[in-house]
């Protein structure tokens, strides 16, 4: 893992670069835990790198490096010094520089995950930075959050509702969250996760694999509806099964 280039054989990439996947969401929703889970699940089969965003620290990158989910050299940290959404939407230069540096050093890559700093429900990535976007909520915010909408909730390519095992403790109804998410997302997929109980977040990883495969074949759009749709998950599913993952890890 320490070599600058991955020797695995892959066909030339039709886009000429890796798919860039943005991971955004509010503070504490589990973005870094999800990024770690995707590295665990995908790092053995995909040529992968990560860019994290923190305002004044490198805390999220440091967490990923300590967790050993990826070669530390493949994890770059951006210190934004400003509101998180500014660095992923308005002035994306620092993130683009970090992505391009990783691709120059380790490329060709299949996937670069760009994790935003914690933001609010309006946070979205510039399409000049991220080709696809995951937005992460957690149930501790209450079951009303999906119906509040906001661009992150309504327009992200995938909505992940995390920390499902907290639902009974905070009085959140997962059926209500599933119904409301379906109403505001117009058919875009939703997955319920519990990363603490399923550290590789298999259902989310499956969705990402589908998007990467579509990108690798030159398709301009990801597989809408790949995986479980917003009507399928619910509180009756066993925690830790596909579509359910749970997170008490640092974010």
N, C-alpha and C positions, 0 to 999 in steps of 0.2 A: 504493500500500500504506500510505501514511501517513494516509489518512482514517480517522476514528474508526468509520465505518460502511461496510459492504460494500454497494455498490449493485447487485450481482447479484440478479436476481429469483428468489425461491424462494417456494413455497407456504407458508402458515402452518403452523407445526410442531404436530402433534397433541399432543405432550407439553408444549408451552409452553416448552421449553428444549432446549439441545444435548444430544446423547449425551455422556456422560462416560466416557472410556476410561482405565483405570488401566494403567500399565506398571511392573511390579515385577520384582525378581530380585536375586541376589547382587551384591556389589561387583565391578565389572570385567566383568560379563556382556555389556554392550553396550546397556544401556537408553537412554542418551543418543544413541548412534549410531543405534539403531532409531527413536527419536523424530525425529531429524534426517531419517532416510530417509523416514518417513511424511510429514513436512512437505514434503520435496521432491516426493514422489509425489502428494500430495493437496492441497497448498496452492493449486494453480492452479484446482481445481474445487470444493473445499469451503471453507466459511467456518470457519476454524480458529483455535484458540488453544491455548497450552501453559502448564501450571503445572509447575515443577520443584521438587524437595525436596532440600535439603542440610542437614546438621546445623548447621554454623557459617558456611558460605560461600554464594555464589551461583554456584559454579563451573559447574554444568551449564547454567544459564540463560545464563551468559556465553559458554560454548562454542557454544550454539545461535545466539546473536546474532552472534558472530564468523563463524560458518559461513554466515550470510546465508540461512538456509532459510525464514525467515518475517519479516514486519515485526517489528522488535524490540519494539514496543509490545504485540504480541500474546503476548509471552513473560513470564510472571510467575514470580518466585522466592520460595519459602517457605523460611525458615531455621527448622528445626524445633526446634533446641536439645535434642533428645532422640532416642531410638532411632527409626529411620525408621518402623517399623511403628506406633508410637504415633500419629504424625501422619496416617497413612492409614487406621487402623483404630479406634483407641481415642478420640482427641481430634482430630476432623477439622475443627474450627472454622476454623483458619487456611487450610486448603486450600479449604474451602467459600467463605470470604470472597474468596480469590483468584479462584476460578472465577466467582463471582457478579459480582465487579468487572469481569472481562474481558467477561462477557456484557452487563453494563450499558453498557460503553464501546463494544464492537464489535458487539453483537448486532443481530439474531438470528444465532446461530452454529449450524453443523451439528455440530461436534465440538470437544470440549475434551479434550486429552490431559493426564493427570496422571501425571507420572513420579515414582515413589518414589525415595528415597535407597536406597543399596545395603543389602540386608538378607539374611536367610537363607531357607531353604526353607519356613518357616512363614508368611512374609509374605503377607498377603492384604489387599485393600481392603475397607473398609466399603461395603456396598451403598448406604448413605446418601451416599457420595462418588462411587463408580464404578459405572456401570451394567454395564460389561463390563470384563474384566481380561485382560491379556496377561502371562504370566510368562516371563522370559528367562533361560535357562541358556547356558553356553558350554562347548565340548568340552574346554577346558583343565582343567576340574575332573575329567575322567575319565569313562569310559563308564558308571561305576557310579551316577552321580548320579541319573538318572531313576528307577531302581528304589528309591532311598532314599525317594522320595515326599515327603511333606510337603504341606500344603494348597496352597501356591503351585503346585507341580508337578501335583497331582492334580485341583484344582478350577478353575483358571483357565480362562476360555473358550477361550483359545488358548495353547499352549506353543510358544515359539520356542527352538530350540537353535541357538546362534549360533557363529560362528568355525569353520565346518566345515573350513577349510583348515588348521587347526592339528591336525586329527585324526592325521595320520601322525607329526607331531612329538612328540605326547604319548602316542601308542599307544592312542588312543581308537577304538573300533570303532563306526561310525555305524549299522551294522545292529543291533548289540546295543542301542544307545541307542534306536533306533526301536522295536525289539521291546519293550523294557522300558517305554518311555513308553506304548505301546499297552496294555500289561497294567495299568498303574496308572490310566490316564485314562478307561477305559470308553467309548471312542468319541469323546471330545472331540478336536478337531484338534490336530495337531503340525506345525510347519514347521521345516525346517532352512535356515539362512540364512548368507550370506557378504556382509555389507554392504560390506566393502572392495572386493569385486569387483562388487557390484551395489548402487550407492549409493541406489537408490530401493526396494529390498526389495519387488519387485513382488508376490510371492505374499502377503506379509503385508499390503501395501496393498490387494490384491484382497479379502482376508478382511475388512479394516476397512470397505471400501466396502460389502460385503454387509451388515455389521452396521448401518452408518449408514443404508442404504436401508431395512432392516427397521424401524429406529427411526423413520425419517421417515414410514413408512406406519402407524405406531401399534402395531406388533407389540411384545409384551413380551419376546420372547426373540430372541437372535441366531441366525444360520444355523449351527447345529451341523454340523460336518463340511464347512463351506464351504472350498474350496481343497483342499489335499492332506491326506489323513488320515495318522494316525501310522504306517500300514503302508507308505505309498507312497514316502517319500524314502529314499535310501540312498546309500552311498558311490560307487555307479556313476554317479550323476547328475553332469553337468558343472557345475563351480563357476560360479556366476553365472547359471545357468538359473533359471526360476521355482521357488521353494522352496529355493534356495541363495543365500546372500548372505554376505559375510564382512567382518569388522570388525577393523581394527587402529587405528581412530580413537580419540581420547580418549573415555573414559567418565566 
